[in-house]
């Protein structure tokens, strides 16, 4: 039996058995100059030849026989607002004008064919209540770790670090992370926001089973929710060098009448020296969470 745990769980990224390659950088070419001890007007010593610039390290197509998914990835579109079809609409933040509006978006749900989440009647009623309480009801506003699959299509990048064995996912939002255990699969020791990930290779597709969730994450900003009984089956498939096709199938009999699936592309960030930046959002949520406890 898993233990329910309500405190924040911080993944230990260093526990992953990963091999990181250090990219060589080109050194500065030595500067030419005047030789010491020469008299005035003496010719300058010839400049030393510029150091040869190291050849760029080619990105290997495969690691240990599997597709190389290393890189920083990010989704496009508005699935982070609502996985289902939705029109552009205003929010209560009228002071922000168009900046505070919700952009329109197409459903990323490919099964069922109507593009809608197959809620039970009770779960649909709860979804509507959660949606009406947005943004205070949204775990994202409280800086809770976003869970899976939501972490993969938020408007923040994430990094995949793939070595010979386990695979590490690092997310910019809330500085969260998770380890995908590629061997020695075990049950989640506790329920948590990011769940417990056991992975394997299915041909050239990375297949991950994630469970062991708590019930404190959403799928988007529209109140779409689940219980601690959620299981997510993820599939990552390379399409060329810079696109990952991401699929996730959700099963939760307490919430949904049947499993349902989303699909979307993820794009590798190609800017020179791209890196994840910090978005430690706890300080931004303190007023929302605890402002009513302040002494008047």
ROMI-570001 format. One record per residue (C-alpha): residue number from 1; residue in three letters; x, y, z. Coordinates in steps of 0.05 Angstrom, whole numbers. Layout:
{k:NUM; r:ALA; u:X; v:Y; w:Z};
...
***
This chain:
{k:1; r:UNK; u:0; v:0; w:0};
{k:2; r:UNK; u:27; v:69; w:-18};
{k:3; r:UNK; u:32; v:122; w:35};
{k:4; r:UNK; u:-7; v:187; w:21};
{k:5; r:UNK; u:42; v:245; w:28};
{k:6; r:UNK; u:19; v:317; w:30};
{k:7; r:UNK; u:86; v:352; w:35};
{k:8; r:UNK; u:126; v:374; w:-25};
{k:9; r:UNK; u:169; v:319; w:-55};
{k:10; r:UNK; u:234; v:341; w:-86};
{k:11; r:UNK; u:266; v:293; w:-135};
{k:12; r:UNK; u:340; v:281; w:-127};
{k:13; r:UNK; u:366; v:291; w:-196};
{k:14; r:UNK; u:435; v:268; w:-175};
{k:15; r:UNK; u:408; v:199; w:-161};
{k:16; r:UNK; u:398; v:185; w:-235};
{k:17; r:UNK; u:453; v:144; w:-267};
{k:18; r:UNK; u:469; v:189; w:-326};
{k:19; r:UNK; u:528; v:203; w:-370};
{k:20; r:UNK; u:535; v:275; w:-391};
{k:21; r:UNK; u:581; v:296; w:-448};
{k:22; r:UNK; u:619; v:361; w:-439};
{k:23; r:UNK; u:620; v:402; w:-502};
{k:24; r:UNK; u:689; v:432; w:-517};
{k:25; r:UNK; u:690; v:506; w:-529};
{k:26; r:UNK; u:737; v:545; w:-574};
{k:27; r:UNK; u:792; v:581; w:-537};
{k:28; r:UNK; u:811; v:653; w:-552};
{k:29; r:UNK; u:864; v:661; w:-604};
{k:30; r:UNK; u:929; v:689; w:-575};
{k:31; r:UNK; u:940; v:762; w:-588};
{k:32; r:UNK; u:999; v:786; w:-628};
{k:33; r:UNK; u:1043; v:839; w:-596};
{k:34; r:UNK; u:1111; v:872; w:-591};
{k:35; r:UNK; u:1168; v:829; w:-564};
{k:36; r:UNK; u:1197; v:854; w:-499};
{k:37; r:UNK; u:1267; v:887; w:-500};
{k:38; r:UNK; u:1262; v:915; w:-570};
{k:39; r:UNK; u:1284; v:987; w:-582};
{k:40; r:UNK; u:1238; v:1041; w:-607};
{k:41; r:UNK; u:1218; v:1032; w:-679};
{k:42; r:UNK; u:1238; v:959; w:-680};
{k:43; r:UNK; u:1191; v:916; w:-721};
{k:44; r:UNK; u:1139; v:879; w:-682};
{k:45; r:UNK; u:1145; v:805; w:-675};
{k:46; r:UNK; u:1100; v:767; w:-723};
{k:47; r:UNK; u:1034; v:748; w:-693};
{k:48; r:UNK; u:1027; v:676; w:-673};
{k:49; r:UNK; u:980; v:637; w:-717};
{k:50; r:UNK; u:908; v:634; w:-691};
{k:51; r:UNK; u:891; v:571; w:-654};
{k:52; r:UNK; u:851; v:523; w:-695};
{k:53; r:UNK; u:778; v:523; w:-674};
{k:54; r:UNK; u:755; v:454; w:-652};
{k:55; r:UNK; u:706; v:422; w:-699};
{k:56; r:UNK; u:634; v:424; w:-675};
{k:57; r:UNK; u:614; v:361; w:-638};
{k:58; r:UNK; u:563; v:324; w:-680};
{k:59; r:UNK; u:498; v:306; w:-645};
{k:60; r:UNK; u:496; v:230; w:-645};
{k:61; r:UNK; u:433; v:201; w:-675};
{k:62; r:UNK; u:430; v:144; w:-625};
{k:63; r:UNK; u:452; v:130; w:-554};
{k:64; r:UNK; u:463; v:57; w:-533};
{k:65; r:UNK; u:423; v:37; w:-595};
{k:66; r:UNK; u:363; v:82; w:-581};
{k:67; r:UNK; u:342; v:149; w:-611};
{k:68; r:UNK; u:377; v:209; w:-581};
{k:69; r:UNK; u:323; v:250; w:-545};
{k:70; r:UNK; u:372; v:295; w:-508};
{k:71; r:UNK; u:354; v:368; w:-512};
{k:72; r:UNK; u:309; v:424; w:-488};
{k:73; r:UNK; u:238; v:416; w:-513};
{k:74; r:UNK; u:175; v:458; w:-512};
{k:75; r:UNK; u:103; v:452; w:-535};
{k:76; r:UNK; u:67; v:504; w:-577};
{k:77; r:UNK; u:-6; v:520; w:-577};
{k:78; r:UNK; u:-56; v:531; w:-521};
{k:79; r:UNK; u:-65; v:461; w:-492};
{k:80; r:UNK; u:-40; v:489; w:-426};
{k:81; r:UNK; u:-105; v:530; w:-423};
{k:82; r:UNK; u:-152; v:475; w:-443};
{k:83; r:UNK; u:-140; v:406; w:-475};
{k:84; r:UNK; u:-208; v:410; w:-508};
{k:85; r:UNK; u:-232; v:457; w:-564};
{k:86; r:UNK; u:-241; v:526; w:-536};
{k:87; r:UNK; u:-256; v:595; w:-563};
{k:88; r:UNK; u:-219; v:658; w:-544};
{k:89; r:UNK; u:-250; v:688; w:-482};
{k:90; r:UNK; u:-240; v:741; w:-428};
{k:91; r:UNK; u:-219; v:727; w:-357};
{k:92; r:UNK; u:-236; v:767; w:-295};
{k:93; r:UNK; u:-170; v:805; w:-303};
{k:94; r:UNK; u:-201; v:860; w:-345};
{k:95; r:UNK; u:-147; v:909; w:-324};
{k:96; r:UNK; u:-98; v:870; w:-369};
{k:97; r:UNK; u:-141; v:879; w:-431};
{k:98; r:UNK; u:-123; v:831; w:-487};
{k:99; r:UNK; u:-61; v:808; w:-448};
{k:100; r:UNK; u:-106; v:774; w:-397};
{k:101; r:UNK; u:-151; v:739; w:-448};
{k:102; r:UNK; u:-151; v:664; w:-462};
{k:103; r:UNK; u:-128; v:646; w:-533};
{k:104; r:UNK; u:-170; v:600; w:-576};
{k:105; r:UNK; u:-145; v:529; w:-586};
{k:106; r:UNK; u:-161; v:463; w:-619};
{k:107; r:UNK; u:-170; v:399; w:-580};
{k:108; r:UNK; u:-108; v:355; w:-573};
{k:109; r:UNK; u:-151; v:296; w:-552};
{k:110; r:UNK; u:-149; v:244; w:-607};
{k:111; r:UNK; u:-188; v:190; w:-572};
{k:112; r:UNK; u:-248; v:194; w:-564};
{k:113; r:UNK; u:-260; v:223; w:-633};
{k:114; r:UNK; u:-304; v:280; w:-608};
{k:115; r:UNK; u:-243; v:311; w:-575};
{k:116; r:UNK; u:-275; v:314; w:-506};
{k:117; r:UNK; u:-254; v:283; w:-439};
{k:118; r:UNK; u:-302; v:226; w:-421};
{k:119; r:UNK; u:-320; v:247; w:-351};
{k:120; r:UNK; u:-369; v:211; w:-306};
{k:121; r:UNK; u:-428; v:257; w:-288};
{k:122; r:UNK; u:-401; v:270; w:-218};
{k:123; r:UNK; u:-331; v:285; w:-244};
{k:124; r:UNK; u:-359; v:333; w:-297};
{k:125; r:UNK; u:-396; v:371; w:-243};
{k:126; r:UNK; u:-332; v:376; w:-203};
{k:127; r:UNK; u:-295; v:401; w:-265};
{k:128; r:UNK; u:-345; v:457; w:-273};
{k:129; r:UNK; u:-337; v:477; w:-200};
{k:130; r:UNK; u:-261; v:478; w:-205};
{k:131; r:UNK; u:-265; v:518; w:-269};
{k:132; r:UNK; u:-310; v:570; w:-236};
{k:133; r:UNK; u:-259; v:578; w:-180};
{k:134; r:UNK; u:-201; v:593; w:-227};
{k:135; r:UNK; u:-147; v:618; w:-216};
{k:136; r:UNK; u:-146; v:607; w:-141};
{k:137; r:UNK; u:-168; v:535; w:-149};
{k:138; r:UNK; u:-113; v:519; w:-200};
{k:139; r:UNK; u:-52; v:483; w:-171};
{k:140; r:UNK; u:-8; v:521; w:-220};
{k:141; r:UNK; u:-27; v:587; w:-186};
{k:142; r:UNK; u:-3; v:557; w:-120};
{k:143; r:UNK; u:64; v:536; w:-150};
{k:144; r:UNK; u:49; v:462; w:-140};
{k:145; r:UNK; u:88; v:416; w:-185};
{k:146; r:UNK; u:46; v:406; w:-247};
{k:147; r:UNK; u:45; v:331; w:-253};
{k:148; r:UNK; u:43; v:288; w:-316};
{k:149; r:UNK; u:23; v:300; w:-371};
{k:150; r:UNK; u:13; v:375; w:-356};
{k:151; r:UNK; u:87; v:389; w:-344};
{k:152; r:UNK; u:102; v:372; w:-416};
{k:153; r:UNK; u:58; v:425; w:-449};
{k:154; r:UNK; u:60; v:483; w:-401};
{k:155; r:UNK; u:88; v:548; w:-430};
{k:156; r:UNK; u:156; v:532; w:-403};
{k:157; r:UNK; u:211; v:489; w:-433};
{k:158; r:UNK; u:237; v:424; w:-404};
{k:159; r:UNK; u:300; v:383; w:-414};
{k:160; r:UNK; u:310; v:309; w:-427};
{k:161; r:UNK; u:377; v:282; w:-404};
{k:162; r:UNK; u:387; v:213; w:-434};
{k:163; r:UNK; u:446; v:169; w:-416};
{k:164; r:UNK; u:461; v:96; w:-419};
{k:165; r:UNK; u:409; v:77; w:-366};
{k:166; r:UNK; u:357; v:119; w:-331};
{k:167; r:UNK; u:329; v:182; w:-363};
{k:168; r:UNK; u:320; v:249; w:-327};
{k:169; r:UNK; u:266; v:300; w:-343};
{k:170; r:UNK; u:278; v:370; w:-315};
{k:171; r:UNK; u:224; v:423; w:-318};
{k:172; r:UNK; u:233; v:498; w:-314};
{k:173; r:UNK; u:166; v:509; w:-280};
{k:174; r:UNK; u:173; v:502; w:-204};
{k:175; r:UNK; u:243; v:472; w:-215};
{k:176; r:UNK; u:211; v:403; w:-215};
{k:177; r:UNK; u:240; v:339; w:-243};
{k:178; r:UNK; u:229; v:265; w:-249};
{k:179; r:UNK; u:271; v:203; w:-261};
{k:180; r:UNK; u:247; v:151; w:-311};
{k:181; r:UNK; u:269; v:84; w:-284};
{k:182; r:UNK; u:289; v:42; w:-344};
{k:183; r:UNK; u:305; v:-20; w:-302};
{k:184; r:UNK; u:287; v:-47; w:-234};
{k:185; r:UNK; u:215; v:-23; w:-241};
{k:186; r:UNK; u:181; v:-15; w:-173};
{k:187; r:UNK; u:116; v:12; w:-145};
{k:188; r:UNK; u:113; v:85; w:-123};
{k:189; r:UNK; u:136; v:90; w:-50};
{k:190; r:UNK; u:89; v:149; w:-38};
{k:191; r:UNK; u:36; v:187; w:-76};
{k:192; r:UNK; u:64; v:252; w:-104};
{k:193; r:UNK; u:52; v:308; w:-153};
{k:194; r:UNK; u:99; v:281; w:-207};
{k:195; r:UNK; u:81; v:208; w:-196};
{k:196; r:UNK; u:129; v:150; w:-207};
{k:197; r:UNK; u:156; v:135; w:-277};
{k:198; r:UNK; u:177; v:67; w:-302};
{k:199; r:UNK; u:202; v:66; w:-374};
{k:200; r:UNK; u:222; v:20; w:-430};
{k:201; r:UNK; u:239; v:23; w:-504};
{k:202; r:UNK; u:185; v:-2; w:-552};
{k:203; r:UNK; u:227; v:-3; w:-615};
{k:204; r:UNK; u:247; v:70; w:-625};
{k:205; r:UNK; u:192; v:97; w:-580};
{k:206; r:UNK; u:204; v:114; w:-507};
{k:207; r:UNK; u:144; v:85; w:-469};
{k:208; r:UNK; u:133; v:108; w:-397};
{k:209; r:UNK; u:81; v:85; w:-347};
{k:210; r:UNK; u:68; v:138; w:-294};
{k:211; r:UNK; u:25; v:126; w:-232};
{k:212; r:UNK; u:30; v:139; w:-157};
{k:213; r:UNK; u:-1; v:209; w:-164};
{k:214; r:UNK; u:-37; v:249; w:-111};
{k:215; r:UNK; u:-102; v:283; w:-131};
{k:216; r:UNK; u:-74; v:354; w:-128};
{k:217; r:UNK; u:-56; v:366; w:-201};
{k:218; r:UNK; u:-97; v:387; w:-261};
{k:219; r:UNK; u:-89; v:373; w:-335};
{k:220; r:UNK; u:-94; v:447; w:-355};
{k:221; r:UNK; u:-121; v:514; w:-330};
{k:222; r:UNK; u:-194; v:495; w:-343};
{k:223; r:UNK; u:-207; v:451; w:-282};
{k:224; r:UNK; u:-195; v:385; w:-317};
{k:225; r:UNK; u:-177; v:339; w:-260};
{k:226; r:UNK; u:-165; v:267; w:-236};
{k:227; r:UNK; u:-160; v:226; w:-172};
{k:228; r:UNK; u:-101; v:189; w:-141};
{k:229; r:UNK; u:-122; v:130; w:-184};
{k:230; r:UNK; u:-94; v:161; w:-248};
{k:231; r:UNK; u:-47; v:122; w:-292};
{k:232; r:UNK; u:-14; v:156; w:-351};
{k:233; r:UNK; u:17; v:117; w:-409};
{k:234; r:UNK; u:66; v:163; w:-445};
{k:235; r:UNK; u:98; v:152; w:-513};
{k:236; r:UNK; u:154; v:195; w:-542};
{k:237; r:UNK; u:173; v:183; w:-616};
{k:238; r:UNK; u:224; v:223; w:-655};
{k:239; r:UNK; u:200; v:253; w:-720};
{k:240; r:UNK; u:264; v:279; w:-752};
{k:241; r:UNK; u:319; v:310; w:-709};
{k:242; r:UNK; u:280; v:366; w:-676};
{k:243; r:UNK; u:208; v:342; w:-665};
{k:244; r:UNK; u:181; v:292; w:-614};
{k:245; r:UNK; u:111; v:265; w:-622};
{k:246; r:UNK; u:82; v:262; w:-552};
{k:247; r:UNK; u:23; v:217; w:-535};
{k:248; r:UNK; u:-8; v:205; w:-467};
{k:249; r:UNK; u:-66; v:159; w:-450};
{k:250; r:UNK; u:-102; v:172; w:-384};
{k:251; r:UNK; u:-139; v:119; w:-344};
{k:252; r:UNK; u:-176; v:135; w:-279};
{k:253; r:UNK; u:-241; v:95; w:-268};
{k:254; r:UNK; u:-260; v:142; w:-211};
{k:255; r:UNK; u:-262; v:201; w:-258};
{k:256; r:UNK; u:-270; v:178; w:-330};
{k:257; r:UNK; u:-317; v:129; w:-364};
{k:258; r:UNK; u:-261; v:103; w:-409};
{k:259; r:UNK; u:-187; v:116; w:-424};
{k:260; r:UNK; u:-172; v:177; w:-468};
{k:261; r:UNK; u:-111; v:200; w:-506};
{k:262; r:UNK; u:-77; v:265; w:-525};
{k:263; r:UNK; u:-25; v:276; w:-580};
{k:264; r:UNK; u:18; v:336; w:-597};
{k:265; r:UNK; u:87; v:353; w:-624};
{k:266; r:UNK; u:143; v:378; w:-579};
{k:267; r:UNK; u:197; v:421; w:-611};
{k:268; r:UNK; u:271; v:421; w:-594};
{k:269; r:UNK; u:297; v:490; w:-578};
{k:270; r:UNK; u:354; v:507; w:-626};
{k:271; r:UNK; u:379; v:574; w:-600};
{k:272; r:UNK; u:454; v:577; w:-588};
{k:273; r:UNK; u:471; v:562; w:-515};
{k:274; r:UNK; u:397; v:550; w:-498};
{k:275; r:UNK; u:388; v:529; w:-426};
{k:276; r:UNK; u:334; v:522; w:-374};
{k:277; r:UNK; u:326; v:583; w:-330};
{k:278; r:UNK; u:298; v:586; w:-260};
{k:279; r:UNK; u:225; v:595; w:-246};
{k:280; r:UNK; u:220; v:583; w:-171};
{k:281; r:UNK; u:150; v:608; w:-163};
{k:282; r:UNK; u:137; v:598; w:-88};
{k:283; r:UNK; u:149; v:671; w:-73};
{k:284; r:UNK; u:98; v:691; w:-126};
{k:285; r:UNK; u:43; v:649; w:-95};
{k:286; r:UNK; u:51; v:667; w:-22};
{k:287; r:UNK; u:1; v:724; w:-23};
{k:288; r:UNK; u:-51; v:680; w:-57};
{k:289; r:UNK; u:-41; v:624; w:-7};
{k:290; r:UNK; u:-29; v:661; w:58};
{k:291; r:UNK; u:-50; v:734; w:46};
{k:292; r:UNK; u:-113; v:726; w:88};
{k:293; r:UNK; u:-71; v:705; w:148};
{k:294; r:UNK; u:-34; v:771; w:151};
{k:295; r:UNK; u:-47; v:815; w:212};
{k:296; r:UNK; u:-92; v:873; w:194};
***
